[in-house]
């Protein structure tokens, strides 16, 4: 089970890496690349908030962001599709005692 989850996490990060690596030769068209992309996602008004950002300014934001001591990745694993879903990353200054007890020294804990 753990191997399947680790493989799915690897696939997720590979997919994220390939998305980040998109390079457009020529002019980046707002309509062709941004508007069409967001339209294809079928976003829900009032729930999903599309945004764009200057990647050079994102680096500045990252360098000036506060740092945290612990980071947790939480998600669900879909056994039918072998994919990681419903994922998010949480960062904090420390974990509460219950969190420390559940996680222990393990890299990954399956909750039931």
TILUM-907329 format. One line per 10 residues: number of its first residue (from 1); their letters; for each residue x, y, z of N, C-alpha, C. Coordinates in nm, 3 decimals, padded with zeros to 5 digits, m for minus. Last residue first. Layout:
N
NUM> A> X/Y/Z/X/Y/Z/X/Y/Z; ...
This chain:
112
112> XXXXXXXXXX> m00.725/00.587/00.910/m00.848/00.511/00.881/m00.955/00.548/00.979; m00.428/00.703/00.745/m00.532/00.720/00.846/m00.654/00.636/00.809; m00.098/00.621/00.705/m00.231/00.604/00.648/m00.332/00.613/00.760; 00.183/00.820/00.710/00.090/00.747/00.795/m00.045/00.741/00.723; 00.523/00.852/00.632/00.386/00.854/00.582/00.300/00.769/00.675; 00.751/00.846/00.780/00.746/00.937/00.666/00.604/00.956/00.618; 00.754/00.835/01.140/00.717/00.779/01.011/00.719/00.886/00.902; 00.789/00.899/01.399/00.906/00.914/01.311/00.878/00.861/01.171; 00.472/01.037/01.464/00.592/00.971/01.516/00.712/01.001/01.430; 00.206/01.098/01.391/00.310/01.091/01.289/00.435/01.017/01.338
102> XXXXXXXXXX> 00.068/01.083/01.637/00.018/01.012/01.519/00.129/00.994/01.417; 00.224/01.246/01.805/00.196/01.108/01.841/00.153/01.027/01.720; 00.213/01.493/01.676/00.343/01.427/01.695/00.324/01.280/01.726; m00.061/01.542/01.706/m00.003/01.529/01.573/00.130/01.456/01.581; m00.076/01.566/01.983/m00.150/01.459/01.916/m00.093/01.434/01.776; 00.087/01.797/02.033/00.124/01.665/02.084/00.052/01.550/02.014; 00.120/01.994/01.726/00.067/01.971/01.860/00.100/01.828/01.904; 00.419/02.116/01.569/00.304/02.026/01.571/00.253/02.013/01.713; 00.519/02.453/01.478/00.537/02.325/01.545/00.410/02.244/01.536; 00.477/02.644/01.282/00.595/02.657/01.366/00.624/02.527/01.440
92> XXXXXXXXXX> 00.375/02.507/00.964/00.351/02.568/01.095/00.483/02.579/01.170; 00.201/02.426/00.664/00.326/02.459/00.732/00.293/02.530/00.862; 00.060/02.195/00.444/00.041/02.278/00.562/00.177/02.304/00.625; m00.067/02.131/00.124/00.050/02.138/00.209/00.021/02.234/00.324; m00.303/01.903/m00.013/m00.264/02.037/00.028/m00.142/02.025/00.118; m00.521/01.715/m00.230/m00.396/01.739/m00.159/m00.378/01.886/m00.121; m00.714/01.557/m00.365/m00.749/01.637/m00.248/m00.626/01.672/m00.164; m00.522/01.268/m00.471/m00.626/01.370/m00.489/m00.641/01.448/m00.359; m00.313/01.058/m00.651/m00.325/01.138/m00.530/m00.425/01.250/m00.559; m00.415/00.757/m00.816/m00.377/00.898/m00.816/m00.395/00.959/m00.679
82> XXXXXXXXXX> m00.527/00.515/m00.901/m00.387/00.519/m00.860/m00.333/00.662/m00.862; m00.795/00.487/m00.943/m00.718/00.556/m01.048/m00.569/00.560/m01.020; m00.874/00.336/m00.720/m00.925/00.303/m00.852/m00.840/00.363/m00.964; m00.760/00.453/m00.496/m00.712/00.321/m00.536/m00.762/00.281/m00.674; m00.658/00.761/m00.436/m00.768/00.695/m00.504/m00.716/00.561/m00.558; m00.564/00.905/m00.141/m00.516/00.818/m00.247/m00.634/00.744/m00.306; m00.557/01.240/m00.025/m00.624/01.110/m00.032/m00.566/01.035/m00.152; m00.333/01.430/00.187/m00.403/01.400/00.064/m00.483/01.272/00.080; m00.086/01.654/00.310/m00.200/01.565/00.335/m00.278/01.548/00.206; 00.223/01.726/00.431/00.150/01.708/00.306/00.038/01.612/00.336
72> XXXXXXXXXX> 00.366/01.960/00.649/00.288/01.837/00.635/00.220/01.839/00.499; 00.647/02.099/00.805/00.558/02.097/00.690/00.492/01.962/00.678; 00.796/02.317/01.045/00.742/02.187/01.005/00.651/02.202/00.885; 00.887/02.581/01.066/00.974/02.472/01.108/00.926/02.335/01.062; 00.867/02.836/00.814/00.809/02.757/00.921/00.898/02.637/00.948; 00.928/03.172/00.714/00.960/03.029/00.709/00.901/02.960/00.831; 00.751/03.426/00.535/00.800/03.369/00.661/00.829/03.220/00.644; 00.876/03.554/00.223/00.773/03.485/00.301/00.832/03.433/00.431; 01.068/03.653/00.059/01.029/03.738/00.172/00.922/03.673/00.260; 01.099/03.460/m00.136/01.215/03.495/m00.054/01.179/03.581/00.066
62> XXXXXXXXXX> 00.844/03.462/m00.247/00.893/03.341/m00.181/01.009/03.375/m00.089; 00.835/03.717/m00.361/00.741/03.680/m00.255/00.790/03.559/m00.176; 01.035/03.691/m00.555/01.050/03.790/m00.447/00.959/03.757/m00.330; 00.914/03.498/m00.715/01.041/03.466/m00.649/01.065/03.564/m00.534; 00.700/03.648/m00.810/00.673/03.533/m00.724/00.800/03.497/m00.648; 00.818/03.824/m00.985/00.772/03.878/m00.856/00.737/03.766/m00.758; 00.866/03.656/m01.197/00.980/03.723/m01.134/00.941/03.778/m00.997; 00.610/03.581/m01.275/00.696/03.481/m01.211/00.819/03.545/m01.146; 00.325/03.755/m01.209/00.455/03.770/m01.274/00.553/03.677/m01.202; 00.024/03.566/m01.211/00.125/03.643/m01.139/00.252/03.648/m01.223
52> XXXXXXXXXX> m00.329/03.516/m01.209/m00.200/03.509/m01.277/m00.104/03.594/m01.196; m00.609/03.319/m01.100/m00.519/03.433/m01.090/m00.396/03.408/m01.176; m00.944/03.222/m01.010/m00.829/03.215/m01.100/m00.739/03.337/m01.081; m01.095/03.078/m00.758/m01.046/03.212/m00.790/m00.923/03.199/m00.881; m01.390/02.908/m00.686/m01.257/02.900/m00.747/m01.215/03.040/m00.791; m01.622/03.033/m00.572/m01.551/02.926/m00.503/m01.407/02.917/m00.554; m01.735/03.225/m00.729/m01.752/03.239/m00.586/m01.680/03.133/m00.505; m01.786/02.997/m00.991/m01.784/03.137/m00.949/m01.813/03.145/m00.799; m01.589/02.728/m01.057/m01.715/02.766/m00.994/m01.703/02.908/m00.940; m01.442/02.641/m01.375/m01.435/02.693/m01.239/m01.573/02.732/m01.188
42> XXXXXXXXXX> m01.356/02.477/m01.597/m01.495/02.483/m01.549/m01.500/02.526/m01.402; m01.115/02.467/m01.726/m01.122/02.410/m01.592/m01.263/02.407/m01.535; m01.137/02.605/m01.962/m01.134/02.460/m01.968/m01.144/02.393/m01.832; m01.106/02.867/m01.876/m01.237/02.823/m01.923/m01.245/02.671/m01.926; m00.829/02.867/m01.822/m00.924/02.877/m01.711/m01.065/02.837/m01.753; m00.732/02.838/m02.090/m00.696/02.744/m01.984/m00.798/02.747/m01.871; m00.835/03.063/m02.221/m00.877/02.928/m02.264/m00.845/02.824/m02.158; m00.697/03.266/m02.077/m00.844/03.259/m02.077/m00.891/03.119/m02.114; m00.420/03.185/m02.129/m00.476/03.210/m01.995/m00.627/03.191/m01.994; m00.370/03.127/m02.402/m00.308/03.049/m02.295/m00.372/03.068/m02.159
32> XXXXXXXXXX> m00.527/03.287/m02.574/m00.497/03.147/m02.607/m00.447/03.065/m02.489; m00.539/03.540/m02.439/m00.661/03.465/m02.474/m00.630/03.317/m02.494; m00.265/03.606/m02.411/m00.354/03.603/m02.295/m00.478/03.518/m02.324; 00.008/03.452/m02.557/m00.122/03.513/m02.582/m00.213/03.496/m02.461; 00.337/03.505/m02.574/00.239/03.443/m02.484/00.107/03.517/m02.500; 00.523/03.461/m02.867/00.445/03.552/m02.783/00.343/03.475/m02.701; 00.784/03.215/m02.863/00.709/03.323/m02.926/00.634/03.405/m02.824; 00.742/02.919/m02.708/00.829/02.986/m02.805/00.746/03.091/m02.877; 00.682/02.865/m02.375/00.618/02.905/m02.500/00.722/02.972/m02.588; 00.710/02.603/m02.156/00.782/02.714/m02.218/00.718/02.742/m02.353
22> XXXXXXXXXX> 00.630/02.447/m01.858/00.579/02.490/m01.988/00.657/02.611/m02.036; 00.706/02.359/m01.606/00.808/02.369/m01.708/00.757/02.411/m01.845; 00.487/02.326/m01.447/00.569/02.443/m01.421/00.666/02.466/m01.535; 00.404/02.080/m01.548/00.319/02.197/m01.564/00.401/02.324/m01.547; 00.609/01.915/m01.466/00.589/01.934/m01.609/00.499/02.054/m01.636; 00.580/01.929/m01.186/00.702/01.976/m01.249/00.685/02.001/m01.397; 00.332/01.806/m01.157/00.347/01.947/m01.118/00.471/02.005/m01.185; 00.403/01.549/m01.242/00.304/01.627/m01.316/00.315/01.774/m01.284; 00.583/01.480/m01.041/00.628/01.483/m01.180/00.534/01.566/m01.265; 00.410/01.487/m00.824/00.515/01.587/m00.831/00.577/01.593/m00.970
12> XXXXXXXXXX> 00.247/01.265/m00.898/00.189/01.397/m00.877/00.295/01.505/m00.891; 00.432/01.056/m00.902/00.364/01.094/m01.026/00.304/01.233/m01.015; 00.499/01.051/m00.629/00.601/01.080/m00.729/00.538/01.126/m00.859; 00.247/00.974/m00.531/00.303/01.105/m00.492/00.412/01.145/m00.591; 00.231/00.719/m00.642/00.133/00.821/m00.681/00.182/00.960/m00.645; 00.442/00.595/m00.508/00.446/00.605/m00.654/00.350/00.713/m00.703; 00.344/00.611/m00.245/00.468/00.682/m00.280/00.479/00.698/m00.431; 00.119/00.443/m00.277/00.101/00.583/m00.240/00.225/00.663/m00.276; 00.242/00.200/m00.338/00.148/00.260/m00.432/00.129/00.408/m00.403; 00.391/00.160/m00.104/00.460/00.174/m00.232/00.369/00.240/m00.335
2> XX> 00.190/00.127/00.089/00.277/00.244/00.095/00.348/00.268/m00.038; 00.083/m00.120/00.000/00.000/00.000/00.000/00.087/00.125/00.000
